[in-house]
C-alpha cells in the first residue's frame, strides 16, 4: 500500500439529544479537509469517538465520508472492536464503501498477552478483505503491541503498517528500524511529529489536522522537500501551542469546539465523554485566536 503524509483522525459531527450523526455537517467537513490537501482521512478514529458509536453509525459515517471524498484522497477506516467477528464485519463494510485500508486497534478492557494479541491480529488479517494497519495506543487499551510482535506481524501479507500513539519515541524508532521498508509507520502523537520524521516515519495521523489541515499538510510537505526550517517553524508556532492547549482537556470535545470556531458546528461529544467547562472553552478559544492571528488564512 502506497501512503504517506498527513492523515486526519476525523471528529464525528453529531446533533441533538438523540445522538444522531449529522450527515450534512460530516459531508461539509469531509469536503473541507479534502480541499485543504490532506493525504488521507481516518473516520471512526479515537477522536471520532468510535467506542460510543453504534455499528449502524459506523457504516453511516464511512458511507458519507467516502461519498464526499469521491476518491480524492485515501480513506483509512476505523475497524476498532475487541470481538473479531465485529472487526471483520466493519472491514467488509469498509471495503464495500471503497476504503483503502482498515485500522485495527489492540483489544481493550480484557488484559491479554503478546501471544493473545498475535492470535487476534493474525486471525483478523487472515480473513480481512482490506490491508490492515495495527493501532498501538496502550495508555487507553491497556495492551501494548510490542516491537517484537510488530516485527512478526509485519511479515503477514495483509498487515501493512502501524499507527503508533504510544508517545514513546524509542518504540517508534525501533518499529521503523526493525520492520521492512515497505511497512508503513505513522506517528499519532503530534507533539513528536518532526522528531518522528527525523527517524523516517511515513507520516502523521494528526489530531490538529481537524482544525488546521493545511498547516499540518504543509508541515509534512515542507519536511519532505527538505525545508526543515519551515517544518520546525510550523511545529513551534502551531503544533506546540495547540497540543499544549488540548493536552489537559477532553480531546473530542476540544476538537469539536475548535472546529466550531471555524464556522462549522459539529455538535457535542457523545456520552460518556464530558463537555468542556466555560474556563476550558475560553482557554482553547484564546489559543486558537493566537494561532489564527499569526497565520491568517494559512490555517484554514
Backbone bond lengths (Angstrom), bond angles and torsions (degrees), N, CA, C in turn:
res aa  C-N    CA-C-N  psi(-1)  N-CA   C-N-CA  omega(-1)  CA-C   N-CA-C  phi
1 X - - - 1.471 - - 1.514 109.12 -
2 X 1.326 116.91 132.39 1.451 122.23 -177.92 1.530 108.80 -102.35
3 X 1.321 116.90 108.01 1.456 121.28 179.30 1.517 109.38 -155.08
4 X 1.323 116.07 133.48 1.454 121.83 172.75 1.518 107.46 -154.31
5 X 1.327 116.33 168.04 1.452 119.95 175.95 1.511 113.67 108.74
6 X 1.332 115.16 -151.31 1.461 122.53 -176.01 1.522 110.45 -102.10
7 X 1.324 116.11 122.44 1.463 123.62 178.43 1.527 107.67 -114.61
8 X 1.327 116.62 138.60 1.465 121.50 -177.87 1.523 110.78 -97.87
9 X 1.343 118.89 116.78 1.467 120.64 170.22 1.527 107.79 -78.56
10 X 1.322 116.23 95.22 1.461 122.12 -162.49 1.528 114.02 -70.50
11 X 1.333 115.06 134.68 1.453 120.35 166.11 1.533 108.64 -65.65
12 X 1.325 116.26 152.96 1.466 121.44 -178.02 1.520 110.67 -105.98
13 X 1.339 118.51 113.65 1.465 120.42 176.88 1.527 111.75 -67.07
14 X 1.319 115.17 128.75 1.470 121.35 178.23 1.526 108.66 -131.26
15 X 1.346 115.10 167.89 1.462 117.89 177.52 1.516 110.28 -156.26
16 X 1.331 114.25 150.71 1.454 122.18 169.72 1.513 115.46 73.37
17 X 1.313 115.15 164.47 1.473 120.56 178.42 1.526 113.13 -66.13
18 X 1.338 116.65 -14.73 1.467 119.96 178.45 1.523 111.99 -79.71
19 X 1.335 117.39 -4.78 1.473 123.13 177.74 1.532 110.82 60.05
20 X 1.319 115.65 40.44 1.457 121.49 -178.15 1.525 110.93 -83.66
21 X 1.333 115.85 154.66 1.453 121.23 172.58 1.528 108.60 -75.65
22 X 1.317 116.21 131.04 1.464 121.14 177.46 1.527 107.80 -88.45
23 X 1.317 116.24 91.40 1.468 120.75 -174.32 1.525 112.08 -63.65
24 X 1.325 117.05 -38.27 1.461 119.22 -179.10 1.528 110.43 -63.24
25 X 1.322 116.04 -45.22 1.471 119.89 179.19 1.523 110.98 -66.94
26 X 1.324 117.13 -37.55 1.461 120.81 179.05 1.523 110.54 -64.42
27 X 1.311 116.05 -41.12 1.466 120.01 178.61 1.538 110.31 -64.41
28 X 1.315 116.76 -43.66 1.466 120.11 179.33 1.529 110.94 -66.27
29 X 1.319 116.39 -42.98 1.466 121.46 179.41 1.526 110.49 -61.16
30 X 1.318 116.68 -45.38 1.465 120.77 178.34 1.524 110.59 -59.07
31 X 1.325 116.62 -46.25 1.457 120.27 179.48 1.511 112.45 -59.70
32 X 1.328 117.23 -41.81 1.460 121.04 178.88 1.528 111.09 -62.37
33 X 1.317 116.56 -43.14 1.463 120.23 -178.70 1.528 110.70 -66.32
34 X 1.321 116.81 -44.86 1.466 120.09 179.80 1.528 110.36 -61.97
35 X 1.324 116.60 -44.52 1.459 120.32 -178.23 1.528 112.38 -67.42
36 X 1.323 117.50 -21.53 1.466 120.38 177.34 1.527 111.97 -74.71
37 X 1.349 116.61 -13.54 1.457 120.44 176.26 1.510 115.71 97.93
38 X 1.336 118.44 12.13 1.462 119.23 179.74 1.524 110.12 -60.48
39 X 1.317 115.44 154.30 1.464 120.88 -174.17 1.524 113.18 -89.66
40 X 1.331 117.05 -9.01 1.454 119.68 179.35 1.518 111.73 -173.76
41 X 1.329 115.66 159.33 1.456 123.65 177.79 1.528 109.40 -122.10
42 X 1.322 115.78 142.14 1.463 122.05 -178.90 1.529 107.97 -128.42
43 X 1.364 117.62 82.41 1.459 120.28 175.18 1.524 111.04 -75.04
44 X 1.340 115.14 158.17 1.473 122.58 -176.45 1.528 110.80 60.43
45 X 1.307 115.07 44.72 1.463 122.92 177.31 1.526 109.85 -90.74
46 X 1.329 115.93 -176.47 1.465 119.35 174.56 1.524 110.13 -64.82
47 X 1.335 117.38 -46.65 1.460 120.80 176.03 1.522 109.79 -60.97
48 X 1.327 116.67 -29.79 1.464 121.79 176.68 1.507 114.62 -78.06
49 X 1.351 116.99 4.84 1.473 123.29 173.30 1.524 113.14 64.16
50 X 1.344 116.72 39.87 1.462 119.14 -173.09 1.528 114.65 -55.18
51 X 1.365 121.16 -35.45 1.469 117.53 -178.33 1.525 113.80 -67.72
52 X 1.339 117.11 -17.29 1.464 120.98 -177.01 1.519 113.06 -94.66
53 X 1.329 117.58 1.11 1.462 121.73 -175.86 1.526 111.18 -100.45
54 X 1.325 115.89 146.68 1.459 120.14 173.73 1.533 109.04 -79.05
55 X 1.307 116.09 166.11 1.458 120.16 177.96 1.531 111.21 -63.37
56 X 1.326 115.50 -37.31 1.470 119.48 176.41 1.521 110.98 -62.64
57 X 1.327 116.97 -40.01 1.461 120.52 178.38 1.520 111.92 -66.73
58 X 1.328 117.34 -39.22 1.467 120.06 176.13 1.527 109.92 -56.77
59 X 1.319 116.50 -45.69 1.468 119.86 179.78 1.529 110.89 -64.48
60 X 1.327 115.98 -42.93 1.464 121.23 179.85 1.534 110.97 -60.10
61 X 1.323 116.38 -43.04 1.462 121.17 179.77 1.520 110.47 -63.52
62 X 1.310 116.32 -49.87 1.461 120.11 -176.82 1.522 111.50 -64.25
63 X 1.331 116.81 -41.29 1.461 120.73 179.80 1.532 110.25 -62.55
64 X 1.322 116.48 -42.80 1.466 120.73 -179.00 1.522 111.29 -67.27
65 X 1.336 116.82 -45.26 1.466 120.71 -179.62 1.525 110.39 -63.15
66 X 1.333 116.69 -45.90 1.464 119.96 -178.44 1.528 111.06 -63.10
67 X 1.316 116.34 -40.01 1.460 119.43 -179.23 1.528 110.61 -68.06
68 X 1.333 117.25 -42.32 1.457 120.53 -178.90 1.526 111.72 -70.53
69 X 1.329 116.90 -36.15 1.468 120.19 178.82 1.515 111.48 -70.38
70 X 1.324 116.58 -34.96 1.468 123.29 173.34 1.535 112.61 52.53
71 X 1.331 115.59 43.12 1.459 120.16 174.85 1.511 115.43 76.76
72 X 1.338 117.85 8.46 1.468 120.39 -175.25 1.517 113.34 -84.50
73 X 1.318 117.80 -10.86 1.458 121.07 177.29 1.525 108.59 -155.30
74 X 1.328 116.51 166.68 1.463 121.06 178.92 1.524 110.61 -72.75
75 X 1.322 116.15 149.42 1.460 121.95 175.71 1.520 109.12 -123.99
76 X 1.326 115.55 120.73 1.460 123.05 173.91 1.517 106.69 -104.80
77 X 1.300 117.50 111.65 1.458 121.83 -173.74 1.518 111.04 -88.90
78 X 1.320 116.01 127.98 1.450 119.62 174.29 1.517 110.87 -69.50
79 X 1.323 116.08 120.03 1.474 122.78 178.22 1.521 106.54 -125.53
80 X 1.307 115.61 64.42 1.461 122.33 -166.15 1.522 110.83 -106.46
81 X 1.301 115.53 96.17 1.468 123.03 179.78 1.525 108.03 -138.87
82 X 1.322 115.73 161.51 1.462 120.41 174.27 1.526 111.35 -90.91
83 X 1.321 116.71 -24.55 1.458 122.41 179.77 1.535 109.82 -87.11
84 X 1.311 117.50 125.16 1.467 121.27 -175.35 1.522 111.84 -60.02
85 X 1.328 117.77 -44.92 1.460 119.40 -179.41 1.518 111.68 -63.10
86 X 1.336 117.17 -35.47 1.466 120.35 176.78 1.519 110.64 -66.24
87 X 1.328 117.01 -40.04 1.463 120.55 175.94 1.521 109.95 -59.66
88 X 1.324 116.51 -47.98 1.465 120.58 -176.96 1.528 111.54 -67.04
89 X 1.324 117.67 -34.04 1.464 119.98 173.97 1.524 110.17 -62.12
90 X 1.338 115.99 -42.14 1.465 120.36 178.85 1.524 110.81 -65.41
91 X 1.329 116.64 -39.01 1.465 120.52 178.16 1.530 110.30 -62.77
92 X 1.325 116.23 -44.03 1.467 119.78 179.96 1.531 111.15 -61.70
93 X 1.329 115.89 -40.99 1.462 120.13 176.34 1.518 110.67 -62.93
94 X 1.342 116.11 -44.60 1.462 120.95 -179.46 1.522 111.00 -60.60
95 X 1.321 116.47 -42.02 1.463 120.18 178.50 1.527 110.27 -62.80
96 X 1.329 116.35 -44.51 1.461 120.32 -178.87 1.525 111.87 -62.27
97 X 1.337 116.37 -30.62 1.456 120.79 -179.60 1.529 112.72 -84.41
98 X 1.343 116.89 -6.87 1.450 120.14 177.80 1.505 115.16 94.60
99 X 1.331 118.34 17.52 1.465 120.50 177.51 1.517 110.66 -65.90
100 X 1.324 115.95 155.11 1.461 121.64 -178.09 1.524 112.93 -91.20
101 X 1.325 117.11 -25.85 1.465 121.01 -178.63 1.516 108.90 -161.11
102 X 1.328 115.41 163.01 1.459 122.74 176.56 1.517 109.35 -111.84
103 X 1.318 116.27 133.57 1.464 121.68 175.10 1.525 107.41 -100.13
104 X 1.332 116.71 122.63 1.465 121.54 -174.16 1.523 108.65 -121.78
105 X 1.319 115.88 115.74 1.462 121.46 -177.45 1.528 110.51 -79.04
106 X 1.323 116.47 155.80 1.466 120.16 171.59 1.526 108.75 -60.82
107 X 1.331 118.10 139.34 1.464 120.21 178.50 1.528 111.04 -54.03
108 X 1.319 115.80 145.39 1.454 121.59 -176.80 1.524 110.61 -122.22
109 X 1.304 116.63 168.32 1.458 126.93 -177.43 1.521 111.85 74.08
110 X 1.337 117.87 -54.43 1.456 120.83 179.27 1.530 110.02 -82.84
111 X 1.313 116.85 121.15 1.461 120.31 178.25 1.522 108.93 -75.32
112 X 1.339 116.31 132.89 1.451 119.47 -179.30 1.525 109.65 -136.10
113 X 1.326 116.45 -169.06 1.462 122.77 -178.92 1.522 109.28 -116.97
114 X 1.331 115.96 174.60 1.464 118.90 175.77 1.531 110.66 -62.37
115 X 1.332 116.58 -34.34 1.455 119.81 176.16 1.520 111.99 -65.60
116 X 1.331 116.41 -39.87 1.456 120.38 177.34 1.517 111.87 -65.16
117 X 1.337 116.47 -40.73 1.463 120.26 177.48 1.528 110.96 -65.31
118 X 1.328 116.15 -39.90 1.466 119.20 179.04 1.523 110.62 -63.12
119 X 1.310 116.35 -41.53 1.463 120.23 177.65 1.527 110.82 -61.88
120 X 1.328 116.56 -43.94 1.466 121.84 -179.67 1.526 111.19 -61.50
121 X 1.328 116.90 -54.67 1.463 120.02 -175.33 1.530 112.40 -68.42
122 X 1.321 117.25 -35.94 1.462 120.02 179.09 1.525 110.74 -66.25
123 X 1.330 116.47 -41.75 1.464 119.95 178.37 1.524 110.90 -62.55
124 X 1.340 116.28 -44.77 1.469 120.04 177.60 1.524 110.27 -60.07
125 X 1.326 116.43 -48.27 1.470 120.32 -176.64 1.520 112.12 -65.13
126 X 1.329 116.64 -37.24 1.472 120.25 179.13 1.532 111.50 -59.78
127 X 1.335 116.74 -32.95 1.457 120.93 -174.01 1.523 113.55 -108.14
128 X 1.329 116.96 -1.90 1.463 119.87 -176.39 1.525 111.53 -75.22
129 X 1.314 115.61 140.03 1.461 121.14 175.89 1.526 111.76 -93.05
130 X 1.336 117.17 -1.59 1.462 122.64 177.32 1.518 110.11 -124.75
131 X 1.335 117.75 155.54 1.467 119.91 169.51 1.530 109.73 -59.12
132 X 1.318 116.51 146.68 1.466 122.54 -175.11 1.523 110.28 -114.07
133 X 1.340 115.58 132.36 1.456 121.59 167.18 1.521 107.95 -106.96
134 X 1.315 116.35 126.36 1.449 121.50 174.01 1.530 108.71 -69.93
135 X 1.332 116.44 153.38 1.459 120.80 -179.83 1.516 107.55 -131.00
136 X 1.331 115.94 111.03 1.459 122.67 -177.72 1.522 110.01 -105.09
137 X 1.322 116.13 111.18 1.464 121.46 176.66 1.532 107.31 -143.99
138 X 1.339 116.67 69.55 1.472 121.30 -168.54 1.516 114.52 -63.76
139 X 1.342 117.92 -25.54 1.457 119.37 179.95 1.529 112.22 -66.44
140 X 1.332 117.22 -18.68 1.464 120.94 176.83 1.525 113.00 -107.04
141 X 1.318 118.05 -33.36 1.469 119.73 -178.64 1.520 113.03 -87.55
142 X 1.330 117.44 -26.82 1.464 121.22 -173.84 1.507 113.34 80.98
143 X 1.326 117.63 2.40 1.467 122.44 -178.53 1.527 109.85 -131.85
144 X 1.317 117.23 109.42 1.466 120.36 177.45 1.527 110.16 -84.18
145 X 1.324 115.75 136.74 1.460 120.83 171.60 1.532 105.97 -85.76
146 X 1.312 117.45 97.89 1.457 121.78 -172.52 1.522 113.09 -63.42
147 X 1.325 115.97 157.81 1.466 121.12 -177.59 1.530 110.90 -58.37
148 X 1.319 117.65 -44.08 1.468 120.04 179.77 1.522 111.01 -60.39
149 X 1.338 116.67 -38.69 1.457 120.56 178.68 1.531 110.52 -69.07
150 X 1.319 117.52 -42.89 1.472 119.74 177.35 1.522 109.91 -57.59
151 X 1.336 116.13 -42.62 1.467 120.25 -179.44 1.525 110.74 -60.46
152 X 1.326 117.63 -41.17 1.470 120.28 179.25 1.529 110.65 -70.06
153 X 1.326 116.36 -44.12 1.463 119.79 -178.15 1.529 111.68 -66.24
154 X 1.322 117.64 -28.34 1.469 121.49 179.00 1.528 111.76 -63.91
155 X 1.316 117.09 -16.55 1.459 120.53 177.81 1.534 112.18 -78.29
156 X 1.338 116.69 -14.43 1.467 120.59 -179.73 1.526 109.03 -76.11
157 X 1.321 116.61 133.04 1.467 120.93 -175.87 1.523 113.08 -59.14
158 X 1.317 117.17 -30.19 1.469 119.67 -175.34 1.522 113.85 -93.09
159 X 1.328 117.64 -8.33 1.469 120.70 179.11 1.517 107.72 -99.29
160 X 1.347 115.55 108.92 1.468 119.90 -167.39 1.514 113.95 -109.16
161 X 1.348 118.13 -6.36 1.451 116.90 -177.98 1.508 112.87 -178.27
162 X 1.333 114.38 -174.27 1.463 123.02 -175.93 1.520 109.80 -144.56
163 X 1.331 116.30 133.71 1.458 121.28 163.53 1.520 106.67 -98.35
164 X 1.325 116.09 119.48 1.459 121.63 -177.65 1.520 109.71 -108.76
165 X 1.336 116.32 111.52 1.464 120.97 175.91 1.521 109.44 -118.04
166 X 1.316 115.97 31.09 1.468 120.59 178.43 1.522 111.47 -71.49
167 X 1.341 117.23 -27.28 1.459 120.98 -173.62 1.515 113.38 77.82
168 X 1.330 116.85 8.82 1.467 123.27 -178.18 1.518 108.33 -102.98
169 X 1.328 117.00 104.77 1.464 120.61 -175.49 1.519 112.10 -67.88
170 X 1.329 117.07 -31.52 1.464 119.81 177.44 1.522 110.42 -65.79
171 X 1.315 116.81 -43.77 1.474 121.43 174.91 1.520 109.65 -56.99
172 X 1.327 116.26 -47.58 1.461 121.23 -177.88 1.532 110.76 -59.60
173 X 1.309 116.12 -44.39 1.469 120.19 179.03 1.524 110.80 -62.18
174 X 1.324 116.54 -44.92 1.466 119.51 -177.05 1.529 111.37 -63.77
175 X 1.343 117.00 -39.41 1.468 119.02 178.22 1.526 110.14 -62.52
176 X 1.322 117.16 -44.90 1.471 120.74 178.01 1.523 110.46 -60.36
177 X 1.315 115.49 -44.64 1.465 121.30 -173.54 1.528 112.92 -72.58
178 X 1.335 117.14 -30.38 1.459 120.45 -169.91 1.529 114.06 -106.42
179 X 1.327 117.14 6.58 1.463 120.49 176.53 1.530 109.34 -117.29
180 X 1.326 117.98 160.50 1.465 120.26 -179.21 1.528 112.15 -61.00
181 X 1.324 116.76 154.90 1.448 121.65 -178.08 1.513 113.98 -58.19
182 X 1.331 117.17 -30.53 1.466 120.29 -178.43 1.530 112.68 -81.15
183 X 1.331 117.50 -8.10 1.465 121.16 178.12 1.527 108.06 -77.95
184 X 1.330 116.42 121.29 1.456 121.40 -174.30 1.527 110.92 -80.30
185 X 1.328 115.69 135.20 1.456 120.67 176.00 1.525 107.99 -127.30
186 X 1.341 116.02 123.72 1.455 122.02 -179.94 1.524 109.89 -117.72
187 X 1.329 114.64 139.32 1.460 120.34 177.16 1.519 109.45 -90.13
188 X 1.332 116.18 124.76 1.451 120.75 178.00 1.508 114.15 -100.94
189 X 1.335 117.74 -8.87 1.468 122.09 176.53 1.526 107.23 -97.13
190 X 1.321 116.77 98.65 1.463 120.86 -167.82 1.512 112.86 -64.33
191 X 1.318 118.11 -25.15 1.468 119.86 177.55 1.521 112.10 -63.13
192 X 1.343 116.82 -15.86 1.468 121.61 178.95 1.530 111.49 -104.45
193 X 1.316 117.63 18.97 1.466 121.08 -172.63 1.524 112.87 -57.17
194 X 1.320 118.40 -61.29 1.466 118.87 -175.37 1.522 111.30 -69.96
195 X 1.327 117.42 -33.93 1.465 119.38 176.87 1.523 110.24 -61.93
196 X 1.329 117.51 -38.12 1.469 121.49 179.40 1.517 111.23 -72.67
197 X 1.318 117.40 -37.96 1.464 120.32 175.36 1.522 110.10 -62.73
198 X 1.322 117.65 -35.75 1.468 120.81 174.84 1.525 111.12 -59.28
199 X 1.330 116.29 -32.18 1.464 121.06 -177.78 1.521 113.11 -84.74
200 X 1.341 116.69 -11.49 1.460 120.03 179.12 1.508 115.13 103.68
201 X 1.337 118.87 18.10 1.459 120.52 176.57 1.530 110.09 -60.38
202 X 1.332 116.53 151.97 1.465 120.72 -176.92 1.519 112.93 -80.75
203 X 1.315 117.41 -20.63 1.447 118.42 -179.01 1.508 112.33 173.40
204 X 1.326 114.48 -173.50 1.449 122.97 -173.88 1.523 109.29 -123.57
205 X 1.306 116.86 126.66 1.462 120.69 167.95 1.518 104.42 -101.87
206 X 1.350 114.62 93.86 1.461 122.11 -157.75 1.521 112.35 -113.32
207 X 1.327 116.80 114.72 1.451 121.31 177.04 1.520 114.07 -53.68
208 X 1.350 119.00 -42.76 1.465 119.35 179.94 1.528 114.08 -59.21
209 X 1.337 117.59 -17.96 1.468 120.06 179.10 1.522 112.00 -67.77
210 X 1.337 118.87 -15.40 1.456 120.25 171.30 1.523 111.22 -62.00
211 X 1.319 116.01 -33.16 1.459 122.28 -173.28 1.524 111.56 -104.01
212 X 1.332 116.16 -41.68 1.454 122.41 -178.04 1.535 110.56 -123.96
213 X 1.343 116.99 63.41 1.469 119.01 -175.74 1.521 113.39 -62.20
214 X 1.327 117.76 -38.46 1.470 119.76 -178.68 1.519 111.02 -66.09
215 X 1.322 116.54 -40.32 1.464 119.94 179.81 1.522 110.71 -64.22
216 X 1.339 116.69 -44.65 1.459 119.47 -177.94 1.529 111.09 -68.13
217 X 1.334 116.33 -34.35 1.460 119.81 174.96 1.520 110.18 -67.78
218 X 1.332 117.04 -43.38 1.462 121.06 178.72 1.527 111.65 -62.24
219 X 1.335 116.07 -36.85 1.464 119.47 179.92 1.527 110.00 -60.94
220 X 1.339 115.82 -49.85 1.467 118.80 179.49 1.527 110.74 -62.22
221 X 1.318 117.24 -46.67 1.461 120.08 -175.25 1.528 111.85 -67.60
222 X 1.335 116.96 -35.09 1.465 119.32 175.68 1.525 110.12 -62.68
223 X 1.315 116.03 -44.77 1.471 118.97 178.79 1.522 110.08 -62.80
224 X 1.327 116.49 -42.83 1.463 120.75 -175.73 1.533 112.19 -63.92
225 X 1.318 117.34 -32.77 1.479 119.19 179.22 1.516 112.59 -89.90
226 X 1.332 116.50 3.17 1.457 120.30 175.18 1.513 115.31 93.41
227 X 1.352 117.07 6.91 1.461 120.30 178.56 1.523 108.84 -89.31
228 X 1.329 115.25 74.24 1.461 120.24 -174.30 1.516 111.57 -66.70
229 X 1.326 116.95 -32.22 1.464 120.00 179.91 1.530 110.66 -62.38
230 X 1.340 117.25 -42.20 1.457 120.44 178.94 1.524 111.15 -68.22
231 X 1.316 117.63 -42.50 1.463 120.39 178.25 1.524 110.71 -59.55
232 X 1.313 116.88 -42.43 1.462 119.92 -178.27 1.524 111.39 -74.50
233 X 1.325 117.14 -29.51 1.466 119.90 174.73 1.530 110.22 -63.98
234 X 1.333 117.34 -45.25 1.463 120.57 178.16 1.523 111.04 -65.53
235 X 1.298 116.20 -35.82 1.466 120.49 176.80 1.530 110.23 -62.39
236 X 1.307 115.38 -44.28 1.465 120.59 -175.42 1.529 112.12 -73.20
237 X 1.335 116.95 -38.62 1.463 119.96 -170.56 1.527 114.15 -97.61
238 X 1.329 118.18 -17.40 1.464 120.67 178.52 1.525 111.37 -119.55
239 X 1.323 116.95 -57.55 1.466 119.81 -172.61 1.528 111.75 -64.88
240 X 1.314 117.82 -48.58 1.464 120.20 -176.54 1.528 111.94 -60.79
241 X 1.342 119.29 -50.44 1.470 117.23 177.82 1.525 113.45 -65.17
242 X 1.329 117.08 -33.97 1.466 120.30 178.48 1.522 110.39 -63.91
243 X 1.332 116.57 -50.37 1.462 120.04 -178.59 1.524 111.05 -63.95
244 X 1.329 116.43 -39.87 1.458 119.94 178.26 1.525 111.34 -60.58
245 X 1.333 116.60 -41.43 1.461 120.86 -177.25 1.515 112.78 -71.66
246 X 1.328 117.57 -28.07 1.464 121.09 -174.84 1.525 113.52 -101.65
247 X 1.335 117.87 -4.52 1.469 120.05 -171.32 1.523 113.32 -70.70
248 X 1.333 118.33 -27.19 1.459 120.68 -175.97 1.516 112.77 -111.28
249 X 1.328 117.32 18.52 1.466 121.17 178.15 1.523 108.43 -126.91
250 X 1.334 117.82 159.95 1.473 119.81 178.57 1.528 110.85 -58.63
251 X 1.333 116.47 122.92 1.467 120.58 -169.34 1.520 113.00 -63.06
252 X 1.329 117.71 -49.42 1.463 119.76 -177.67 1.517 111.08 -61.88
253 X 1.313 116.65 -41.98 1.466 120.35 178.90 1.522 110.64 -63.50
254 X 1.327 116.77 -41.31 1.464 120.55 179.42 1.522 110.99 -62.41
255 X 1.329 117.46 -46.07 1.463 120.85 -179.36 1.522 110.88 -62.17
256 X 1.313 116.58 -42.21 1.460 119.75 -178.53 1.529 111.16 -65.25
257 X 1.313 116.67 -39.88 1.461 120.09 177.54 1.526 110.92 -64.34
258 X 1.318 117.19 -43.32 1.462 120.94 -177.21 1.523 111.44 -69.59
259 X 1.331 117.59 -37.20 1.469 119.57 175.12 1.529 110.00 -64.47
260 X 1.327 116.62 -38.24 1.466 119.62 178.52 1.527 111.21 -62.95
261 X 1.331 117.56 -34.34 1.461 120.69 177.93 1.527 111.37 -62.14
262 X 1.331 116.51 -22.54 1.461 120.31 178.09 1.528 112.13 -89.27
263 X 1.331 116.15 4.12 1.450 119.50 172.49 1.513 116.29 104.93
264 X 1.333 117.62 4.48 1.464 119.93 179.51 1.529 109.19 -122.46
265 X 1.310 116.46 112.53 1.460 121.73 -179.97 1.526 108.78 -80.18
266 X 1.348 116.93 113.71 1.466 119.87 178.74 1.530 112.07 -113.05
267 X 1.339 115.03 21.03 1.450 119.68 169.30 1.516 114.89 84.69
268 X 1.323 113.81 -171.74 1.459 122.75 -179.17 1.521 109.78 -101.26
269 X 1.336 117.27 159.18 1.468 118.88 175.82 1.526 111.11 -65.32
270 X 1.321 114.98 151.44 1.455 120.41 179.71 1.525 110.52 -79.97
271 X 1.348 117.92 147.39 1.458 119.48 172.24 1.526 110.05 -58.36
272 X 1.320 119.42 143.53 1.466 126.97 13.14 1.525 114.55 -91.81
273 X 1.334 119.09 8.83 1.455 119.61 -179.64 1.526 110.21 -69.23
274 X 1.342 116.82 143.22 1.466 119.78 -179.05 1.514 111.94 -83.30
275 X 1.311 115.56 159.37 1.454 120.77 169.58 1.526 108.65 -85.09
276 X 1.314 116.68 165.15 1.457 121.59 179.38 1.526 110.48 -72.64
277 X 1.326 115.64 147.99 1.457 119.80 169.24 1.529 108.54 -78.01
278 X 1.316 116.18 167.06 1.463 119.81 177.92 1.531 110.98 -60.73
279 X 1.323 116.62 -40.42 1.470 120.01 -179.72 1.525 110.95 -64.64
280 X 1.322 117.05 -41.81 1.468 120.49 178.54 1.522 110.85 -63.96
281 X 1.319 116.31 -42.47 1.467 121.00 -179.70 1.535 110.19 -62.68
282 X 1.308 116.87 -42.32 1.462 120.70 -179.57 1.526 111.28 -66.49
283 X 1.324 117.24 -41.05 1.466 120.62 -179.89 1.523 110.96 -65.59
284 X 1.331 116.80 -42.89 1.465 120.31 178.23 1.531 110.92 -64.26
285 X 1.311 116.25 -41.83 1.462 119.97 179.04 1.518 110.79 -61.34
286 X 1.328 117.22 -41.18 1.464 120.66 179.68 1.526 111.13 -62.52
287 X 1.333 117.12 -43.49 1.464 120.13 178.28 1.517 110.96 -64.69
288 X 1.318 116.61 -42.88 1.468 120.59 178.28 1.528 110.87 -59.09
289 X 1.327 116.61 -44.49 1.466 119.83 -179.98 1.532 111.00 -62.82
290 X 1.311 116.46 -40.11 1.466 119.94 179.90 1.529 110.45 -61.90
291 X 1.322 116.66 -44.01 1.468 120.34 -178.76 1.527 110.62 -67.73
292 X 1.330 117.02 -46.59 1.465 119.24 -176.59 1.522 112.19 -69.63
293 X 1.317 117.77 -32.89 1.469 119.79 176.62 1.523 110.97 -66.41
294 X 1.326 115.46 -32.13 1.460 119.61 179.70 1.523 111.53 -73.74
295 X 1.346 116.79 -37.20 1.461 120.37 -172.75 1.518 114.45 -109.34
296 X 1.329 117.83 -14.75 1.447 119.57 178.74 1.514 111.48 59.44
297 X 1.337 115.67 -132.27 1.456 120.93 -174.12 1.522 113.08 -68.28
298 X 1.335 117.25 -15.56 1.478 119.01 -177.78 1.521 111.32 -63.36
299 X 1.335 118.13 -24.12 1.461 120.21 -176.90 1.505 112.93 -80.87
300 X 1.307 118.58 -15.15 1.468 120.74 -174.89 1.516 110.95 -82.12
